[in-house]
């Protein structure tokens, strides 16, 4: 577009100057008789159209350049918006990845804790009345989970003092131990508790307390 306008301007200017040259050499005597003031009017009238022509062409050219600049700015703004959107998507993907990794780590930690946890089962295996006002109650404790180190069991009957029942350096998985407790007959109603202390597979000191009740 710019080259076409320049070509048009050059052709029109050449034609105009050619016409002026033809008119000037057609009547050279009239030119020789003109005063300086008339020469000024002649030159102003001769070149004013050319000046106006190039002014209009320059104005049109500036309009084209302005439109091109506006389009370039629009494209840059669009590219910037796309870049921002891509950054948001990347941030969202990173957030989801971090969240997924966090959940995976939490699941792995929970699984590791579960696998390292001893799983005790406490069962009362009946009792025997001895005839001297005392009764013997049997208690069985088994472990279906991880090995427990430093295991000990204590019993508190009806708010009385704690009694040591058993103690083992290692309570292995699959092991079961039984013990008995002597208590005056009859066994009254009330809250009794069994406390188990041990160290799990992760080296954590743990304690579990069970409420003991009499079956009727």
Secondary structure, 3 states (H helix, E strand, C coil): CHHHHHHHHHHHHHHHHHHHHHHHHHCHHHHHCCCHHHHHHHHHHHHHHHHHHHHHHHHHHHHHHHHHHHHHHHHHHHHHHHHHHHHHHHHHHHHHHHHHHHHHHHHHHHHHHHHCCCCEEEEEEEEEECCCCEEEEEEEEEECCCCEEEEEEEEECCCCCEEEEEEEEEECCCCEEEEEEEEECCCCCCCEEEEEEEECCCCCEEEEEEEECCCC
